[in-house]
Amino acid sequence: MRIQRKEMGGEMLFGVDIGGSHIRVGRVVAERVVQRTEKAVGKSPDTVAQQIASTLAELGASGTVHLGIGCAGRICPQTGKVLFSPNLGWRDVDLAAEVERATQKTGLQLLVTMENDVNAAVWGEFRCGAGKGKRNIAAVFVGTGIGGGLVIEGKLVRGASGGGAEVGHAPFAAGGARCVCGRRGCFEAYAGGWAVEAHYEKMTGKRLKASEIWTRRREDPSAAKVWRQAIEALAHLLLTLSAIVDVEMVVLGGGIVERCEGLADEVASAYRDLVGDGWRAADVAVAKLTRDATLVGAALLAL
């Protein structure tokens, strides 16, 4: 959803990526990020708005700024509000208004577009990344949580209330592990970064990062078990997407995929084993824009 403001002076394009643990802001020129910064995400919406405002100043924003914000959670297509962000703990947050307040004394003229972070990422990959030239692609991004995005016949799918492609919170195991969203058995509760870490800690009493658990899986039976479960969940998630929307390609991305070398290949292999004879497996590709996918996609959606 775009909030229009009067345009004046030169125009600049920026993207923001708000995940469960980090916030990234970047200036985008010709479909690529030319300046960027990253920091730990604030807990409250007003803190995050201040982070965005101060970072825009650091990156030299001036005049009219097209600002695309990709935020983890459900974004209302009509109002641009963050309806629910489980990993941030936000409900009914008008972040665009908070950013506007935080920048009101800077002289910037903002044109703000709010979007789900993985919706923005899949749009970036569709326009100028791994999915360029395709018409129907899905994205599964694994970080603190699991987000999804869909482009069908060249159009971004948002759903009636902004919940389209929230694949991380689709059911994997009925009555299974408790998810941060409040339900049980979600894909995220087995393969999200926080879930991998929580399952490992429950088994061993040790709290490690998901990427550290990945590196230990060859010699640590608990690490191997946790990651077998996560790969199985992700493979079934790709199978579910294939069955429902029959996309040409699934793009895998997110911090966990990037930091865990070989994970994407193992997920793709497990997925192909599940497809079965007579069915077409979608191509599986790693996000070409890597950590810039949400920044680029959000910025392009702001134009």
ZAMI-742931 format. One record per residue: residue in three letters; z negated, y, x of N, C-alpha, C in turn. Coordinates in steps of 0.05 Angstrom, whole numbers, plus 5000, padded with zeros to 4 digits. Layout:
REM residues N
ALAZYXZYXZYX ...
END
This chain:
REM residues 303
MET500049765017500050005000500050255018 ARG501750445012501950685028500650915014 ILE499151075030497951325020499551545033 GLN500951695016502751905026501352165032 ARG502152295053501152555060503552735067 LYS503252985066505353175072506153145102 GLU508753115107509753095134510253365146 MET509653385172510153635187510353575216 GLY511953715231512253685259513653415266 GLY513253335292514453085301512952845289 GLU514252615288512952375277512452165298 MET510152035296509351815314508651575298 LEU508851335310508451085297506250925311 PHE504150845296501950695308501250455291 GLY500350245303499450005289496549955297 VAL495049835278492249765282491949475274 ASP490549315290489949035284486849005284 ILE485748955260482948915256482348625251 GLY481348485270480648205267477748165263 GLY476847915264474047855260472247945283 SER473347975307471648045330472648295345 HIS475248355344476348575360478148755343 ILE478349005351480249195339482149285361 ARG484749285355486749375374488449595361 VAL489049795376490750015367492950055387 GLY495350095377497650135395499750325384 ARG501050465402503350625394505850455397 VAL507550475376509950305375512450485376 VAL514250415394516750555397518950345400 ALA521050365383523250175384522349885382 GLU520549835363519549565356517949435379 ARG516849595396515049475416512749665422 VAL510449545430508049705436508249815464 VAL508050085465508350215491505650305502 GLN503650335485500950395493499050235475 ARG496850135486495049985469492150005480 THR490249955463487449935472486049735454 GLU483949605465482549405450479549435455 LYS477949385434475049395437473749215416 ALA471149165419469749005399469749155373 VAL470249015351470449155325467649235315 GLY467449465304464949555292464249395267 LYS461749395259460949235236461449375210 SER461149645209461349785184464149925182 PRO465149965157467750095154467850375167 ASP465650535165465750795176465850785206 THR464550585219464650555248467550485256 VAL468750305242471550225248473450465245 ALA472950625224474650865219474351055243 GLN471851085253471451265276472751145301 GLN472750885304474150755326477150815325 ILE478250795301481150845298481751135305 ALA480151325294480551605299480351675328 SER478351575342477951645370480151525387 THR481051285380483151155395485851295391 LEU486451385367488851545363488851785381 ALA486551915383486352145401486852065430 GLU485651845439485951745466488951695473 LEU490351595453493151525457495051755452 GLY494051985447495652225445497052275419 ALA495852165397497052205371497052505363 SER499252595351499452875343501452905321 GLY501353125306503253175284503052965262 THR505352875252505452675231505252395244 VAL503352245234502951975244503251765222 HIS505151585225505451355208503551145219 LEU501551075204499450895213499350645197 GLY500050415208499950165195497450015204 ILE495749935185493249795191493349515180 GLY493249315198493049045190490148955192 CYS488948875170486148805169485748525159 ALA484048365172483348095162482148115135 GLY483147955116482047955089484148005068 ARG483248015043485048075020485248375016 ILE487748475016488348755012489648794985 CYS488548964968489749014942492549144945 PRO494649024935497349144938497549414924 GLN496049454902496249704887494649934899 THR492249884910490550104919490150114949 GLY490849894963490449884992487549825000 LYS485749784981483049724988482749445000 VAL480749415018480049145028478249015006 LEU479348834991477848704969475648524980 PHE476348365000474448175011475348095039 SER473548135059474148045086471747885095 PRO471947615093469647435099468547475127 ASN470247495147469247505175468247775182 LEU468947985167467848255172465448305153 GLY465248145132463148195113463548435095 TRP466148505089466748735073467648655045 ARG466948815025467948794998468549074987 ASP470849094974471649344961471349584979 VAL472649575002472549785022475149945022 ASP474950205018477350375019477550485048 LEU478550315066478650375094480550615100 ALA482750625085484650845089483251115084 ALA481551125064480151375058478151435080 GLU476851225091474951265113476351375138 VAL478751265144480251365167481151655162 GLU481851715138482651985132480352185136 ARG477952105128475652275132475052305162 ALA475352085177474752085205476652265221 THR479052305210481052455225481652735213 GLN480052815193480753055178480553315195 LYS479053305217478753545233480653535258 THR482353335259483953305283486753435280 GLY487453515256490053635252492353425247 LEU491653165248493752965243494452965214 GLN497052905209498052865182498652575179 LEU496952425165497152135164498752025140 LEU500451825146501651665125500651385131 VAL498751295115497351045121498350815104 THR498850585116499550345102497550125109 MET496250015089494249795092495649525086 GLU495149325103496249065099494448855111 ASN494448615100493048385112494148345140 ASP492348275159493248265187495348055192 VAL495247825180497247625185499847675169 ASN499547805146501947905133503548095151 ALA502048275164503348455183504548295206 ALA503048095216504047945239506547785232 VAL506647665209509047515201511447705198 TRP510847945188513048145186514148225213 GLY512348255232513148315259514848095271 GLU513947845268515447615278518047575264 PHE518147645238520647625223522647835232 ARG521748075237523548295244524448285273 CYS522748215291523548235319522148025337 GLY521147815326519747605342521047335339 ALA519347125337520346855337522046795312 GLY521546935290522946885265525347065261 LYS526147215281528447395277530947235271 GLY532347315250534847175242534346965221 LYS531846905214531146715193530746875167 ARG530846725145530346855118527746765106 ASN526746525114524346415103522546305125 ILE520346455130518546365151515646385141 ALA513846235153511046255149509646295175 ALA507346415175505746445199502946335194 VAL501846205214499046125214497846225239 PHE495946405237494646525260491746435261 VAL491046315284488346205287486846375307 GLY484746505297483046665314480146605306 THR478546815301475946765290476146605265 GLY477946675248478646525224481546435225 ILE482546355202485346275199486746445178 GLY488846585186490346745167493146645165 GLY494446705142497246615138498946845128 GLY501546815131503447005121505946865113 LEU507446975094509946865084512047075081 VAL514447025090516747185084518746995071 ILE519347045045521146875030523647035022 GLU525946935029528447075024528347365033 GLY527147405057527047665069524947855059 LYS523247755041521147935029518347825035 LEU516548015042513847945047512447865021 VAL511047635021509647544997506647634999 ARG505847794979503047894979501447764956 GLY502747684935501247574912500347784893 ALA499347704870498647884848496248064856 SER494447954872491948114879491548114909 GLY493648084924493448094953492547844966 GLY492347624951491447374962493647174969 GLY496147264969498347094976498147005005 ALA498546745010498546625037495846635051 GLU493646655035490946625048490446335053 VAL492046215070492145925074489545815086 GLY488145985102485745895114483645815094 HIS483845925070481845865049482945695027 ALA485145555033486045345015484345095022 PRO484044905003482344675007483544465025 PHE482044375044482844145062481243905055 ALA478643935051476843705045475043785021 ALA475543654998473943724974470943684979 GLY469443894974466543874977465643865006 GLY467443945024466843915053465144135064 ALA465644205090464044405104464044675091 ARG461844815092461545075080463145275097 CYS464745445082466345645095464945925093 VAL465646105110464546375109465346525083 CYS467446425070468246555045466546475021 GLY464746275025463046185004463845914991 ARG466345834996467245574985466745355005 ARG467345114997467044875014469744755020 GLY470044645044472444485050474944635058 CYS474744905062477145055070478244965097 PHE480844995101482044945127480545095149 GLU479845345144478445505164475745385172 ALA474445245154471845135160472044895179 TYR474444805186474844595205476444675230 ALA478044885227479844955249479745245257 GLY478245415244477845685253476145695278 GLY476445905294474945915319471945895315 TRP470946035294468046025289467145745281 ALA468945595266468245325257468245125280 VAL470145145298470244965322467645005337 GLU466845255341464345305357461945205342 ALA461845245315459545155300459244855299 HIS461544715296461444425295460544305322 TYR461544425344460744335370457744385375 GLU456844615367453944685371452244485355 LYS453044425331451544235315451343965328 MET453443875341453543615354452043615381 THR452043835395451043835423448744015428 GLY448344205410446244405415447144635433 LYS449644625442450744825460452645015445 ARG452445265451454245465439456245555459 LEU458745465455460945535473463245665457 LYS464945815471467345925457469245695452 ALA470945735431472845525424474645455447 SER475545645462477345595485475845435507 GLU473245475510471745325530471445035521 ILE471044995495470944725484473544585488 TRP475744725485478444615489478744505517 THR477844665537478144575565476444335572 ARG474344285556472544055561473243805546 ARG475443805530475943585512476643325526 ARG477643335551478443095565476042925574 GLU473843065581471542915591469142925573 ASP469243095552467043125533467743015506 PRO466542785498467242655473466742835448 SER464643005450464143185427466343395425 ALA467243505447469343695447471943565437 ALA472443325445474843185436474743135406 LYS472443055396472243005367472643255351 VAL471443475360471643725345474543815344 TRP475943795367478743885368480643695354 ARG480043435353481643245337481543325308 GLN479143395299478843475271480343735265 ALA480243925284481544185280484644145280 ILE485643985298488543935299489543795274 GLU487943605264488643465239488743665216 ALA486743845215486744045194489244225195 LEU489844315219492144495223494744355217 ALA495044105224497443955218497843925188 HIS495643865174495743845145496344115132 LEU495444325144496044595134499044645136 LEU500244585158503144615161504644435141 LEU503644195137504844015118504744135089 THR502444245082502144365056504044595052 LEU504344765073506244995071509044885067 SER509744685082512444575080513044465052 ALA511044335041511344215014511644424992 ILE510244644996510244854975512545044977 VAL513145145001515145355003517545285019 ASP517645055033519944955047521245165065 VAL519545275083520545485101522145365123 GLU523845535136525445445159523645415184 MET521645585186520045595210517145665204 VAL515245545219512445625218511845735246 VAL510845985246510146115271507146085275 LEU506345975298503545945304502646165324 GLY500546295318499546505336496546545333 GLY495646765344492746825343491446775369 GLY489146885373487746865399487046585407 ILE486346415389485746135396488245985406 VAL490446025392492945895401493745995428 GLU493346255433494146365459492346265482 ARG489746245477487846175498487645875503 CYS488545715483488345415486491045305492 GLU491745285518494345205526494944915516 GLY497244885503498044625493497244575464 LEU495544745453494644695426496944705406 ALA498644895408500944925389502644675390 ASP503144565414504744315417503444085403 GLU500744055406499343835394499343865363 VAL499044105353499144145324501944085314 ALA504044175327506744125319507343825318 SER506443675339506943395340505443245318 ALA502943325313501443195291502643255264 TYR503643495261505043565236507543405231 ARG509143375252511643215249511042925242 ASP508842825253508142545247507342515217 LEU506442725205505642715177507942745157 VAL510142865166512242945147513442705133 GLY514042495147515042255134518142255132 ASP519142005128522041975125523142105100 GLY525442225102526742345078525942625073 TRP524042725089523143005086523943165111 ARG524343425107525143595130522643735141 ALA522243705167520143855180521044135187 ALA519444335183520144605191519944625221 ASP521544795232521244855261518544985265 VAL517344925288514745045295515145205320 ALA514445465320514745635343512145785348 VAL511745845373509446015381510246315377 ALA508446475367509046755363510146885388 LYS512447005385513747135408512447405416 LEU511447545395510147795400507247765409 THR506347525410503547455418501547635404 ARG499847765420497747925409498648185397 ASP501248255401502248505390503548465362 ALA503548215352504948165327503848335304 THR501248345301500148505279500548805283 LEU500248895308500749185314503549265306 VAL505549105315508349175310508949145280 GLY508148925268508748885240507449105222 ALA504949165228503649375211505049645215 ALA505749705239507149955244509849965229 LEU511349755230513949745217513649765187 LEU511549655176511049675147510249965139 ALA509350115159508550395153510850585152 LEU513250505160515550675160516750705132 
END
